[in-house]
């Protein structure tokens, strides 16, 4: 089984130096695009490969690039979105810490395709090990002439900067990320204009996820058909999947796109911890709908997970077991969303804290019978089309599916005026 | 008053961006690194240096979770309170910390040694529960390890 993205990750996770990376075939894709391919040809290969964005939305990468006007005056920007902050997601961390040169190579390929001359890695603050690895790798790449002016004598210029954020979930949304890079509050922008036309500082800009960018050198080296055949389904490539929660061996693994949820949990994560049963899972982070037992054989690709009523998202599962309270689980998620809402539009700013309060009261045995209707109301009015960006609709995904699949738990809390799940912790330390 | 070194660092950050204001967050980071938090006075000094009004810079400063506009202790404990850590029982860690340190979220110990803050998902969910102290990440936490870990930070 081929694992292009993680093949060079060592047991001790020490990143490859530039020399080691070159010995493994590193930077061959950069040589190939700069010497043999026109920018449009690179985009065509990526389009043909059917690479879809690994940040969560799953938009076609080549398609996204194709909206950048190639003849626009410079500067143009390429940004790696390394602000991994979706709760339950830890896949980009591995690539950032262990394979920084692979990311840089992917970024050079992407920047060449859209003819960007300035690039940023927008890294979340907490990833200290990654920041050190990337800083060193950028220096090495600059010294070797892979970054800077006239790269490998091709006439193509690219500077690269590492930008570390100061913490806010919204920064992962691409237009909010642009505002943040401009030194502003990370609130989303209206689209159109799309960033491809008017992005960072009003210039054409592409924002791609780390895992997406890491796929690029391999697609260039091996071709679109090779990339497609890595997958078990119609959505191409491999995917870094992860599992967290009460399984025996939580972790992350690069696997063919389209393995089933059952295989991930039972084979790779070693199954549920003894004495616990699988009850449900968020397939790709906090802002995805629950899948439950009937979905265990769903293939974990964009198309199949969508058909099952959820989203692949980041592909990192968070497991709900039968001894963990689904109401408490969702309350934790909605607390996160209420706290991280940027406050720019009213339904999200006002609705999410309301949802959190309702869930808290239900969880504490103070729920009223009309509360479920109130939650249904929020699911509807914070859903798609009513808010400025996808944040609140994302926050409603786990709630609406919990109300669907675990409704009897909500009802029992309200009826019994108590939570019947035992948690070892008794006291909570004050309010945040 | 900004120190000469702070001014120098901020100027370097400004030189990398096409619009001066774009370095505002970077400037706050530079000052916070040296003073642990951003006081009203620091905010006014940075704003003046950046040709921004203090209000505009404060709107940015207060937006981000890790720009501290209140004093913090010598060490900041950031406890992950997101979903995987919740499933794996971070509340036990929180309970132990609040008992041992006699502080709640947002508070600093009377000796100025630790500040305890909740933090969104630290991206290490397969090793939950997790926390960071200053720049150091600790994962697969158990209550038994906590006291030893805390001792490292004077």
HADDOCK unambig.tbl for C-alpha pairs under 7 A between the chains (distance, minus, plus):
assign (segid A and resid 85 and name CA) (segid B and resid 121 and name CA) 6.27 0.50 0.50
assign (segid A and resid 85 and name CA) (segid B and resid 123 and name CA) 6.69 0.50 0.50
assign (segid A and resid 87 and name CA) (segid B and resid 82 and name CA) 6.03 0.50 0.50
assign (segid A and resid 87 and name CA) (segid B and resid 83 and name CA) 6.27 0.50 0.50
assign (segid A and resid 87 and name CA) (segid B and resid 121 and name CA) 5.07 0.50 0.50
assign (segid A and resid 88 and name CA) (segid B and resid 83 and name CA) 6.51 0.50 0.50
assign (segid A and resid 88 and name CA) (segid B and resid 84 and name CA) 5.79 0.50 0.50
assign (segid A and resid 88 and name CA) (segid B and resid 121 and name CA) 6.99 0.50 0.50
assign (segid A and resid 88 and name CA) (segid B and resid 123 and name CA) 6.92 0.50 0.50
assign (segid A and resid 88 and name CA) (segid B and resid 125 and name CA) 5.69 0.50 0.50
assign (segid A and resid 89 and name CA) (segid B and resid 123 and name CA) 5.70 0.50 0.50
assign (segid A and resid 89 and name CA) (segid B and resid 125 and name CA) 6.81 0.50 0.50
assign (segid A and resid 90 and name CA) (segid B and resid 123 and name CA) 4.45 0.50 0.50
assign (segid A and resid 90 and name CA) (segid B and resid 124 and name CA) 5.51 0.50 0.50
assign (segid A and resid 90 and name CA) (segid B and resid 125 and name CA) 6.37 0.50 0.50
assign (segid A and resid 126 and name CA) (segid B and resid 122 and name CA) 6.61 0.50 0.50
assign (segid A and resid 128 and name CA) (segid B and resid 135 and name CA) 6.83 0.50 0.50
assign (segid A and resid 166 and name CA) (segid B and resid 64 and name CA) 5.86 0.50 0.50
assign (segid A and resid 166 and name CA) (segid B and resid 65 and name CA) 6.51 0.50 0.50
assign (segid A and resid 166 and name CA) (segid B and resid 66 and name CA) 5.16 0.50 0.50
assign (segid A and resid 166 and name CA) (segid B and resid 67 and name CA) 6.70 0.50 0.50
assign (segid A and resid 167 and name CA) (segid B and resid 64 and name CA) 5.67 0.50 0.50
assign (segid A and resid 167 and name CA) (segid B and resid 65 and name CA) 5.18 0.50 0.50
assign (segid A and resid 167 and name CA) (segid B and resid 66 and name CA) 5.75 0.50 0.50
assign (segid A and resid 168 and name CA) (segid B and resid 64 and name CA) 5.80 0.50 0.50
assign (segid A and resid 168 and name CA) (segid B and resid 65 and name CA) 6.15 0.50 0.50
assign (segid A and resid 181 and name CA) (segid B and resid 22 and name CA) 6.64 0.50 0.50
assign (segid A and resid 182 and name CA) (segid B and resid 22 and name CA) 4.28 0.50 0.50
assign (segid A and resid 183 and name CA) (segid B and resid 21 and name CA) 6.08 0.50 0.50
assign (segid A and resid 183 and name CA) (segid B and resid 22 and name CA) 4.00 0.50 0.50
assign (segid A and resid 183 and name CA) (segid B and resid 23 and name CA) 5.89 0.50 0.50
assign (segid A and resid 183 and name CA) (segid B and resid 24 and name CA) 5.45 0.50 0.50
assign (segid A and resid 183 and name CA) (segid B and resid 25 and name CA) 5.59 0.50 0.50
assign (segid A and resid 184 and name CA) (segid B and resid 60 and name CA) 5.92 0.50 0.50
assign (segid A and resid 185 and name CA) (segid B and resid 60 and name CA) 5.19 0.50 0.50
assign (segid A and resid 185 and name CA) (segid B and resid 63 and name CA) 6.14 0.50 0.50
assign (segid A and resid 243 and name CA) (segid B and resid 126 and name CA) 6.79 0.50 0.50
assign (segid A and resid 244 and name CA) (segid B and resid 84 and name CA) 6.26 0.50 0.50
assign (segid A and resid 244 and name CA) (segid B and resid 125 and name CA) 5.75 0.50 0.50
assign (segid A and resid 244 and name CA) (segid B and resid 126 and name CA) 4.94 0.50 0.50
assign (segid A and resid 245 and name CA) (segid B and resid 84 and name CA) 5.68 0.50 0.50
assign (segid A and resid 245 and name CA) (segid B and resid 87 and name CA) 6.11 0.50 0.50
assign (segid A and resid 245 and name CA) (segid B and resid 88 and name CA) 6.49 0.50 0.50
assign (segid A and resid 246 and name CA) (segid B and resid 88 and name CA) 6.99 0.50 0.50
assign (segid A and resid 250 and name CA) (segid B and resid 126 and name CA) 4.84 0.50 0.50
assign (segid A and resid 251 and name CA) (segid B and resid 126 and name CA) 5.06 0.50 0.50
assign (segid A and resid 318 and name CA) (segid B and resid 84 and name CA) 6.60 0.50 0.50
assign (segid A and resid 332 and name CA) (segid B and resid 82 and name CA) 6.81 0.50 0.50
assign (segid A and resid 332 and name CA) (segid B and resid 83 and name CA) 6.23 0.50 0.50
assign (segid A and resid 333 and name CA) (segid B and resid 83 and name CA) 6.37 0.50 0.50
assign (segid A and resid 336 and name CA) (segid B and resid 82 and name CA) 6.98 0.50 0.50
assign (segid A and resid 425 and name CA) (segid B and resid 91 and name CA) 6.15 0.50 0.50
assign (segid A and resid 425 and name CA) (segid B and resid 92 and name CA) 5.64 0.50 0.50
assign (segid A and resid 427 and name CA) (segid B and resid 95 and name CA) 6.90 0.50 0.50
assign (segid A and resid 428 and name CA) (segid B and resid 95 and name CA) 6.78 0.50 0.50
assign (segid A and resid 429 and name CA) (segid B and resid 95 and name CA) 6.55 0.50 0.50
assign (segid A and resid 429 and name CA) (segid B and resid 98 and name CA) 6.71 0.50 0.50
assign (segid A and resid 429 and name CA) (segid B and resid 104 and name CA) 5.65 0.50 0.50
assign (segid A and resid 429 and name CA) (segid B and resid 105 and name CA) 6.93 0.50 0.50
assign (segid A and resid 430 and name CA) (segid B and resid 104 and name CA) 5.98 0.50 0.50
assign (segid A and resid 430 and name CA) (segid B and resid 105 and name CA) 6.71 0.50 0.50
assign (segid A and resid 432 and name CA) (segid B and resid 105 and name CA) 6.16 0.50 0.50
